[in-house]
Amino acid sequence: GFFRVDLQPDRWWLVTPDGKPFYSVGINHAQPNGEKDKATGKSPYGEAVDALYADPAAWADTAKARLESWGFNTIGAWSDVGLFATRMPYTIILGMSGADWLTGEVEDYFAPSFEARCADIAAASVAPRKDDPNLVGYFLDNEMHWAPDWRTPNTLLDDFLGLPEGAPGRLVAEQHAGDPSGFLLLAASRYFEVASKAVRAADPNHLILGSRFVSVMTPPEVPAAAGPWVDVLGVNYYFYIDGLVEAVQQTYAPLVPVDGWLRAFSELSGRPVMITEFSFRAADAGVPNSWPPVYPTLETQAARADAFAAYAEACQSSPWIVGHHWFQYFDEPPGGRFDGEDSNFGLVDNADQPWATLTQRMASVHAAAPHR
């Protein structure tokens, strides 16, 4: 009666509550309010929605019809679950770690307070959904700090050795001084065990979809630690400007390789992979596309559609992948959102008009998704 995973000789599958194969074609950030422009304090997309629709439910009806016509079947992270939970299969992102993914801060995963936090979140956000057949599953977190990255040069061992004297995590870290890899495996195992057990205790029915790893900056210890506790390994997998991936993986080695279309993530964890965030942007969209500077900006919407098609077809033909989720439903505001992102990532523009060249190609490509 609920979504599950299944390994067949030909590939990994998600399976629907009524027993049918399911490949998750998802959309992130599907919600009617848009994002506030840092320069103006207003949401251009939200204002367009207010002008075009009688109420949020009317917007959601239109969004659902559009998404299904474009081949989408899942509501991904950062979306308005209240509007979509009865309309489409959906996912929830929980934020179990308590850390700020923008800064890379960490919590003490060995402390009783972390266990209490996970139990509280499970009681509030998981238990009420345990009988919902439309729920695919839960993302535990997003882009957590596991190793040196763009936010901090610290290893996780460094961070835990910096905790207050006597803190449970610091005591464990002191026992592993000089062994960052061993400590990372232990700490990641502790995080996934505590977070997953809290979810399972509140809801034994639904899938745990991992914690949305950064594809190019994940140490191998982390998917190995996650494997025994999650059902699916969520990975955010963008394409980057030329040379960046190679430079990152050389600088911060050892990391999980991303060549082979994330196959190593599945092999390390023993679980299928869901690509939980990806996108492409084009220069002809009327937004700056200046941030983040690490992503390429294509010339036209036609080039954007071509890039999407090649990406999605590679996902759909990879038997260890059970879905891909596009970021995001609408374009970011021209003056940048809260963190400065100002990119043409949307299926629709800030006036709520679909990028037809892209969405028509999506409909065509998604018609050949494995479950169809």
matplotlib code that plots the C-alpha trace (Angstrom):
import matplotlib.pyplot as plt

x = [0.0, 3.0, 5.9, 8.9, 12.1, 12.8, 15.8, 15.1, 17.7, 17.5, 17.4, 16.4, 12.8, 10.6, 7.2, 3.9, 1.4, -0.6, 2.5, 3.5, 7.1, 7.7, 10.6, 10.4, 10.4, 10.4, 10.2, 11.7, 10.4, 6.9, 5.0, 3.0, 4.8, 8.0, 11.1, 11.8, 14.1, 17.0, 17.0, 13.3, 12.0, 9.2, 8.5, 8.0, 6.7, 4.4, 2.9, 2.3, 0.5, -1.7, -2.7, -3.4, -5.1, -8.1, -6.3, -3.4, -5.6, -6.3, -2.6, -1.9, -4.5, -2.8, 0.7, -0.4, -1.9, 1.2, 3.6, 1.8, 1.7, 5.4, 5.9, 6.5, 5.0, 6.6, 6.7, 10.3, 12.0, 11.2, 7.7, 4.3, 3.3, 0.0, -1.1, 0.2, -0.1, -3.6, -2.7, 0.5, 3.0, 5.3, 8.4, 9.2, 12.6, 13.0, 16.2, 17.1, 20.7, 19.8, 22.7, 22.6, 23.6, 24.5, 27.3, 28.3, 27.9, 27.5, 25.6, 26.9, 25.5, 26.7, 24.8, 21.4, 20.1, 20.5, 18.4, 15.8, 15.8, 15.3, 12.5, 10.7, 10.9, 9.6, 6.7, 5.8, 6.5, 6.7, 4.1, 1.1, 2.0, 2.6, -0.6, -0.5, -0.2, 0.7, 3.9, 7.0, 9.4, 11.6, 14.8, 16.6, 18.7, 20.3, 24.0, 25.4, 29.0, 31.0, 34.5, 36.4, 34.2, 33.3, 32.0, 34.8, 38.3, 37.6, 37.3, 34.5, 37.1, 38.3, 34.7, 34.1, 37.4, 36.3, 33.2, 33.1, 35.2, 33.3, 30.8, 29.9, 31.1, 34.4, 35.1, 34.6, 36.7, 39.5, 39.6, 40.1, 42.6, 44.8, 42.2, 39.8, 38.6, 37.8, 36.0, 34.0, 32.7, 31.8, 30.1, 28.2, 27.0, 25.8, 23.9, 22.1, 21.4, 19.8, 17.9, 16.6, 15.6, 13.6, 11.8, 11.2, 9.8, 7.2, 6.5, 7.5, 5.8, 7.6, 11.0, 14.0, 15.6, 19.0, 20.3, 20.8, 24.6, 26.7, 27.7, 31.3, 32.2, 31.1, 33.8, 33.3, 32.8, 29.5, 27.5, 29.0, 27.7, 24.3, 23.7, 22.5, 20.0, 18.4, 16.3, 17.5, 20.6, 19.7, 22.4, 22.3, 24.2, 24.8, 27.1, 29.9, 32.1, 35.0, 37.7, 36.0, 35.0, 38.5, 40.0, 37.6, 38.2, 41.9, 42.0, 39.7, 40.5, 39.5, 35.9, 33.3, 33.9, 31.1, 32.1, 30.1, 26.9, 27.1, 27.3, 30.0, 27.4, 25.2, 28.1, 29.4, 26.0, 24.3, 21.3, 19.7, 20.4, 17.8, 19.2, 17.5, 18.6, 19.9, 19.2, 20.4, 20.1, 20.3, 21.4, 18.2, 15.9, 16.0, 17.6, 21.3, 22.5, 25.4, 25.1, 26.2, 29.2, 30.1, 27.4, 27.6, 25.2, 24.0, 23.2, 19.5, 16.5, 17.1, 20.5, 19.0, 16.5, 19.2, 21.3, 18.3, 17.5, 21.0, 21.1, 17.6, 18.2, 21.5, 19.5, 16.7, 19.2, 21.2, 19.7, 20.9, 19.0, 15.3, 14.5, 15.7, 14.3, 14.6, 15.4, 13.0, 9.4, 10.0, 12.9, 14.8, 14.2, 16.4, 17.9, 18.7, 17.0, 18.2, 21.6, 22.0, 21.0, 19.5, 19.3, 17.0, 16.4, 12.6, 10.2, 8.2, 9.4, 8.6, 5.4, 4.3, 4.8, 6.3, 9.6, 7.9, 11.1, 12.3, 8.9, 8.0, 11.3, 10.7, 7.4, 9.0, 12.0, 9.9, 7.5, 10.4, 11.1, 11.6, 8.2, 6.5]
y = [0.0, 2.4, 3.2, 0.8, -0.1, -3.3, -4.7, -6.7, -8.3, -5.4, -2.4, -0.9, 0.3, 2.3, 0.6, 2.3, 1.4, -0.6, -2.6, -0.8, 0.2, 3.8, 6.1, 9.4, 12.4, 15.2, 19.0, 21.0, 24.2, 23.9, 26.6, 29.7, 32.4, 32.5, 34.0, 37.5, 39.6, 40.8, 44.2, 45.0, 42.8, 41.7, 38.3, 38.8, 35.3, 35.5, 38.8, 37.1, 34.2, 36.6, 38.4, 35.2, 32.9, 33.2, 31.4, 29.0, 26.0, 27.3, 27.8, 24.2, 22.8, 24.5, 23.5, 19.9, 19.8, 21.4, 19.1, 15.9, 17.1, 17.5, 14.0, 14.9, 12.5, 13.6, 16.8, 17.2, 19.1, 22.7, 22.5, 23.4, 20.0, 21.3, 22.1, 19.0, 16.1, 15.2, 16.0, 14.1, 11.8, 13.9, 14.0, 15.8, 17.3, 17.0, 18.9, 16.3, 17.4, 20.9, 22.3, 25.2, 23.8, 27.3, 27.7, 24.0, 24.1, 20.8, 19.4, 17.0, 13.7, 11.8, 14.1, 13.1, 16.4, 15.2, 12.1, 14.3, 16.6, 13.7, 12.3, 15.7, 16.2, 12.7, 13.3, 16.5, 15.9, 12.1, 10.5, 12.4, 11.1, 7.5, 6.3, 8.5, 6.4, 9.5, 10.1, 8.6, 9.2, 11.5, 13.4, 13.6, 16.7, 18.7, 19.1, 18.5, 19.3, 16.1, 17.2, 20.3, 22.1, 25.6, 26.5, 25.5, 23.9, 21.8, 18.1, 16.7, 15.6, 19.2, 20.4, 17.9, 18.5, 22.2, 21.3, 22.4, 20.4, 17.4, 17.4, 13.8, 14.3, 15.9, 12.9, 10.5, 12.7, 12.8, 9.0, 9.3, 12.2, 11.8, 9.5, 11.8, 9.0, 6.6, 9.4, 10.4, 6.9, 6.6, 10.0, 9.5, 6.1, 7.6, 10.4, 8.0, 5.5, 8.0, 10.0, 6.9, 5.1, 8.1, 8.2, 4.4, 4.6, 7.2, 5.8, 2.2, 2.5, 5.1, 5.3, 7.2, 8.9, 9.9, 13.4, 14.9, 14.7, 17.1, 14.9, 16.2, 16.7, 13.6, 11.3, 7.6, 6.9, 8.7, 6.7, 3.6, 4.7, 5.6, 2.3, 0.2, 2.9, 4.4, 3.0, 5.4, 7.6, 11.1, 13.0, 16.6, 16.4, 19.5, 20.1, 22.6, 24.9, 23.2, 21.9, 22.5, 18.9, 17.7, 20.5, 19.8, 16.1, 16.5, 19.1, 17.4, 13.8, 11.1, 11.7, 9.6, 9.8, 11.2, 9.7, 6.7, 8.7, 8.3, 4.5, 4.6, 6.1, 3.0, 0.6, 2.1, 2.1, -0.9, 1.3, 2.9, 6.6, 9.3, 12.5, 15.0, 18.3, 19.3, 22.1, 24.1, 27.8, 29.9, 33.5, 34.5, 34.3, 37.9, 37.1, 37.7, 34.1, 35.5, 33.3, 30.7, 31.3, 27.6, 26.5, 27.0, 29.4, 28.1, 30.3, 29.7, 27.8, 25.3, 24.6, 24.3, 21.8, 19.8, 19.7, 18.5, 15.8, 14.4, 14.5, 12.9, 10.2, 9.2, 9.0, 6.9, 4.5, 4.0, 1.0, 2.1, 5.4, 5.5, 9.1, 12.6, 15.8, 19.2, 22.4, 24.3, 25.2, 29.0, 31.2, 33.0, 36.7, 39.1, 40.7, 37.4, 35.4, 35.3, 33.9, 35.8, 33.1, 34.8, 32.1, 30.8, 27.4, 27.5, 25.6, 28.8, 32.4, 35.0, 35.9, 32.2, 31.6, 28.2, 27.9, 26.0, 24.8, 23.2, 21.8, 20.4, 18.5, 17.3, 15.9, 14.0, 12.7, 11.7, 9.8, 7.3, 7.1, 3.4, 2.9, 4.0]
z = [0.0, -0.1, -2.4, -2.1, -3.9, -5.8, -7.5, -10.7, -12.9, -15.4, -13.0, -9.7, -9.5, -7.3, -7.1, -6.6, -3.9, -6.4, -7.5, -10.7, -11.7, -11.1, -12.2, -10.3, -12.6, -10.0, -9.8, -7.0, -5.5, -6.8, -4.9, -5.7, -3.6, -5.7, -4.1, -2.9, -5.0, -2.8, -4.6, -4.3, -1.5, -3.8, -5.4, -9.2, -9.6, -6.6, -7.9, -11.3, -9.6, -7.6, -10.7, -12.8, -10.3, -8.0, -5.2, -4.5, -5.2, -8.7, -9.3, -8.1, -10.4, -13.4, -12.2, -11.8, -15.3, -16.8, -14.9, -15.9, -19.5, -19.4, -18.0, -14.3, -11.7, -8.4, -6.3, -5.1, -2.3, -1.2, -2.6, -1.1, 0.2, 1.5, -2.0, -3.7, -1.2, -2.6, -6.2, -7.0, -5.4, -3.3, -1.0, 2.2, 3.3, 7.1, 8.1, 10.8, 11.3, 12.5, 10.6, 8.2, 4.8, 3.5, 6.1, 6.6, 10.3, 12.1, 15.1, 17.6, 16.2, 19.3, 21.8, 23.3, 22.1, 18.5, 19.2, 20.8, 17.9, 15.4, 17.6, 17.7, 14.0, 13.4, 15.7, 14.1, 10.4, 9.9, 12.1, 10.6, 7.1, 8.0, 6.3, 3.2, 0.0, -2.0, -0.1, -1.9, 1.0, 3.1, 2.5, 5.8, 4.9, 2.1, 1.1, 4.5, 5.4, 5.5, 4.4, 3.2, 0.7, -0.6, 2.8, 5.1, 4.9, 8.0, 8.1, 10.1, 12.7, 12.9, 13.5, 16.3, 18.0, 18.1, 20.1, 23.8, 26.1, 27.4, 24.5, 23.5, 19.9, 21.0, 23.3, 20.4, 18.1, 20.6, 20.4, 16.6, 16.5, 13.4, 11.7, 9.8, 7.6, 10.4, 12.4, 9.3, 8.8, 12.5, 12.6, 9.3, 10.5, 13.7, 11.9, 9.5, 12.2, 14.6, 11.9, 10.1, 13.3, 14.3, 11.0, 11.1, 14.6, 13.5, 10.1, 9.1, 5.8, 3.6, 2.0, 3.3, 0.3, 1.8, 2.5, -1.0, -1.3, -3.3, -6.2, -6.7, -3.0, -1.2, 0.5, -0.1, 3.6, 3.6, 1.1, 2.6, 6.0, 4.6, 2.8, 5.7, 6.8, 3.7, 0.9, -1.9, -2.1, -3.1, -4.9, -6.3, -9.6, -11.6, -14.6, -13.9, -15.9, -17.7, -15.5, -12.2, -11.4, -12.0, -9.9, -7.0, -7.0, -7.1, -4.4, -1.9, -2.7, -1.9, -3.1, -4.8, -8.6, -10.6, -14.0, -14.8, -14.1, -10.3, -10.4, -7.7, -5.2, -5.8, -5.5, -2.3, -0.6, -2.2, -2.8, -5.9, -6.7, -7.1, -8.7, -6.5, -8.1, -11.5, -13.9, -16.9, -17.7, -20.9, -21.7, -23.5, -20.5, -19.3, -15.9, -15.1, -14.6, -12.7, -9.6, -9.0, -11.3, -11.3, -13.7, -17.5, -19.1, -22.5, -25.4, -26.1, -24.8, -27.6, -26.3, -22.8, -24.1, -25.8, -22.6, -20.6, -23.1, -23.0, -19.2, -18.7, -21.3, -19.5, -16.2, -17.7, -19.3, -16.1, -14.2, -10.8, -11.1, -10.0, -10.8, -11.6, -10.1, -11.9, -10.0, -10.2, -11.2, -11.8, -12.6, -9.8, -9.4, -11.5, -8.4, -6.9, -4.2, -0.5, -1.4, -4.6, -7.1, -10.2, -12.8, -15.5, -13.7, -14.2, -16.3, -16.3, -16.3, -13.6, -15.5, -15.2, -18.9, -19.7, -21.5, -24.3, -26.1, -22.9, -21.7, -25.0, -25.1, -21.6, -22.5, -25.4, -23.3, -20.3, -22.5, -22.8, -19.1, -18.0, -16.3, -19.5]

ax = plt.figure().add_subplot(projection="3d")
ax.plot(x, y, z, "-o")
ax.set_aspect("equal")
plt.show()
